[in-house]
Amino acid sequence: MSQASNLFTPFQMGALTLPNRLVMAPMTRSRAKNDGNVPTDSTVKYYEQRASAGLIITEGAQISPQGVGYVFTPGIYSAAQVAGWRKVTDAVHAAGGRIFIQLWHVGRISHPDFHNGELPVAPSAVQPTGVQAYTINGMQEIPTPRALETAEVKAVVEDFRKAAANAKEAGFDGVEIHGANGYLVDQFIQDGSNQRTDEYGGSVENRARFALEVVQAAAEVFGADRVGIRLSPTGAMGGINDSDRVKTFRYVAEQLNQLGLAYLHVIEALPGHPMAPQPGQELVAAHLRKAFTGPFILNGGYTQETAEKALANNEADLIAFGVPFIANPDLVERLEQGAALNTPDPATFYAGDDNGYIDYPTLTETPVATEQ
Ligand SMILES: Cc1cc2nc3c(=O)[nH]c(=O)nc-3n(C[C@H](O)[C@H](O)[C@H](O)COP(=O)(O)O)c2cc1C
């Protein structure tokens, strides 16, 4: 543990007091039953084991059947899904934790197999590149999506609102809007995937409209201080791109200021990480830190050392850890004690049973290893 530790100090994040600055990043684990896409008892255990995180953000949960793009991923639109998630939130709260659910609509990153043979929907009919769809029939090519009608866009905003209401009923402390990684909200924001000519396309004001309406709808359900949004301004998933990322995302961040959100969560991975910006690519996160006046979470390849540095340099208020939380249910305790970390197994990140899901040992289940 470093001398002047910030990671283990409390933080007031909107309506919640977090005991530390470590956030568990949202991570799809593909363990839901294909029958109804309901979280299982293993999912209850998985999140309960990680309750010492300052905040848990769940894996992406689809807001509607239209928002589905991956097999074995949970939703938050049916009564059975709400009941499944209720068990998760009860277990996390009983273990002393706090938990937001990530609300997800994949947009064009999908396949007709999920939609009775119909095309996936998107802001515009622009085919994603460099990705395939993970379906019950294996990996498949993603077709060119169908552009949503203006009235349909407004209906999707309402689906987000309903999903937020379901999340509240399921006992979540709040919601994170998935505005990152090339999915629907991101597809609206960036001009490579948004070529609309109605009020949701064209100018940056119009392209940001959908994201802002979705956040506003969730805030009307939960209170803005229990709503966050995740953005990945330098991401490239599905070939997502924008002609001026700094200008576009700075505008979004500035507009979000008016709402008083719980947080803005930005992925801008450190060099060497698979999600890192290309060498020479313009960085955006620091611009957003400046533009956004509320709590700010950074994510992407952070270690304890780089996280402490980022907090000390005031680059963020909180750091989200992804893979380290997969392999270490007690990541907070391990870092605080300077203990060794378990090794993650990528083969079980997105597939499998309890193996690689709820069987990573805690310190008390293994001999205590000390820092070399
Ligand atoms: C198995 C896995 C699943 C992921 N699923 C999601 C997801 O559902 N939603 C999301 O916003 N990001 C998702 N991500 C990205 C992570 O939240 C995070 O941004 C990424 O792992 C980088 O952080 P890290 O270096 O601390 O792991 C996923 C990453 C992994 C490894």
The ligand as a MOL file (V3000), in Angstrom:
LIG
                    3D

  0  0  0     0  0            999 V3000
M  V30 BEGIN CTAB
M  V30 COUNTS 31 33 0 0 0
M  V30 BEGIN ATOM
M  V30 1 C -15.3060 -10.0930 -19.4320 0
M  V30 2 C -15.5560 -8.6320 -19.7010 0
M  V30 3 C -16.8700 -8.1830 -19.8830 0
M  V30 4 C -17.1360 -6.8320 -20.0700 0
M  V30 5 N -18.4430 -6.4030 -20.1710 0
M  V30 6 C -18.7300 -5.0790 -20.1700 0
M  V30 7 C -20.0730 -4.6340 -20.0510 0
M  V30 8 O -21.0400 -5.4090 -19.9360 0
M  V30 9 N -20.2780 -3.2780 -20.0400 0
M  V30 10 C -19.2470 -2.3850 -20.1530 0
M  V30 11 O -19.4940 -1.1740 -20.1480 0
M  V30 12 N -17.9640 -2.7960 -20.2490 0
M  V30 13 C -17.6840 -4.1130 -20.2260 0
M  V30 14 N -16.3660 -4.5380 -20.2280 0
M  V30 15 C -15.2790 -3.5390 -20.1370 0
M  V30 16 C -14.8510 -3.3430 -18.6660 0
M  V30 17 O -15.8740 -2.7300 -17.9210 0
M  V30 18 C -13.5850 -2.4860 -18.5640 0
M  V30 19 O -13.8280 -1.2750 -19.2350 0
M  V30 20 C -12.3600 -3.1570 -19.1520 0
M  V30 21 O -12.2310 -4.4890 -18.6700 0
M  V30 22 C -11.0860 -2.3810 -18.8310 0
M  V30 23 O -10.8920 -2.3050 -17.4260 0
M  V30 24 P -9.8040 -3.2600 -16.6770 0
M  V30 25 O -8.5030 -3.0510 -17.3860 0
M  V30 26 O -9.7710 -2.7830 -15.2590 0
M  V30 27 O -10.2920 -4.6720 -16.8170 0
M  V30 28 C -16.0690 -5.8950 -20.0950 0
M  V30 29 C -14.7490 -6.3590 -19.9390 0
M  V30 30 C -14.4990 -7.6940 -19.7320 0
M  V30 31 C -13.0760 -8.1580 -19.5210 0
M  V30 END ATOM
M  V30 BEGIN BOND
M  V30 1 1 1 2
M  V30 2 1 2 3
M  V30 3 2 2 30
M  V30 4 2 3 4
M  V30 5 1 4 5
M  V30 6 1 4 28
M  V30 7 2 5 6
M  V30 8 1 6 7
M  V30 9 1 6 13
M  V30 10 2 7 8
M  V30 11 1 7 9
M  V30 12 1 9 10
M  V30 13 2 10 11
M  V30 14 1 10 12
M  V30 15 2 12 13
M  V30 16 1 13 14
M  V30 17 1 14 15
M  V30 18 1 14 28
M  V30 19 1 15 16
M  V30 20 1 16 17
M  V30 21 1 16 18
M  V30 22 1 18 19
M  V30 23 1 18 20
M  V30 24 1 20 21
M  V30 25 1 20 22
M  V30 26 1 22 23
M  V30 27 1 23 24
M  V30 28 2 24 25
M  V30 29 1 24 26
M  V30 30 1 24 27
M  V30 31 2 28 29
M  V30 32 1 29 30
M  V30 33 1 30 31
M  V30 END BOND
M  V30 END CTAB
M  END
